[in-house]
């Protein structure tokens, strides 16, 4: 599902962010800074009501090394409603 296909979520939600390194990802970059930018984007687009702890109750950050030399960096974001705490 792309951002344009997402329906707004009021929460509580679990946000999973997978960053794949590569061209465009600076070595030594803080992973937590990427998460803040992504959460802020989801709020600005109206896909999340807010990025406060009451709404985003679980946040998972994963970094993966590039699969092949010279590959572009990428990000995959999954937002799911929380079914249990």
C-alpha positions in Angstrom: 0.0 0.0 0.0 1.3 3.4 -0.8 0.9 6.6 1.2 -1.9 7.7 -1.1 -3.9 4.5 -0.4 -3.6 4.7 3.4 -6.7 5.6 5.5 -6.2 8.0 8.5 -5.7 6.2 11.8 -6.6 7.7 15.2 -4.7 5.1 17.2 -3.4 3.4 19.1 -1.0 2.2 16.4 2.3 0.3 16.0 4.7 1.9 13.5 7.5 -0.3 12.1 10.3 1.5 10.2 12.8 -0.5 8.2 15.7 1.6 6.8 17.9 -0.1 4.2 21.3 1.6 3.8 22.9 2.4 0.5 23.4 5.5 -1.7 21.7 8.4 0.0 22.2 7.1 3.6 25.1 8.7 5.3 27.2 6.4 7.4 26.9 7.3 11.0 23.5 8.8 10.7 21.2 8.4 13.7 18.4 6.0 13.1 16.1 7.7 15.6 16.3 10.9 13.6 14.8 9.1 10.6 11.9 7.9 12.7 11.0 11.4 13.8 11.0 12.7 10.3 8.8 9.7 9.2 6.3 10.2 12.0 6.1 13.9 11.4 5.4 13.2 7.7 2.6 10.8 8.5 1.0 13.4 10.8 1.4 16.2 8.2 -0.3 14.0 5.5 -3.2 13.4 7.9 -2.5 9.7 8.1 -1.9 9.8 11.9 -3.9 12.1 14.2 -0.7 12.8 16.2 2.6 11.1 16.9 2.3 11.3 20.7 2.7 8.2 22.9 -1.1 7.8 23.2 -1.4 7.3 19.5 1.9 5.7 18.6 2.1 3.1 21.4 4.8 0.9 19.7 7.6 2.0 17.5 10.0 -0.4 15.9 13.2 0.8 14.1 15.3 -1.6 12.0 18.4 -0.9 10.0 19.4 -3.3 7.2 22.7 -3.1 5.4 22.4 -2.7 1.6 21.8 -5.9 -0.2 24.2 -5.1 -3.0 27.0 -2.6 -3.6 25.7 0.7 -5.1 22.1 0.1 -4.3 19.9 3.1 -3.3 18.9 3.6 0.3 15.2 3.0 1.1 12.6 3.1 3.8 9.6 0.8 4.4 7.0 2.0 6.9 4.2 -0.2 8.2 1.4 1.2 10.4 -1.0 -1.2 12.1 -3.7 -0.7 14.6 -2.8 -2.1 18.0 -4.8 -5.2 18.8 -3.3 -5.6 22.2 -1.0 -3.6 24.4 
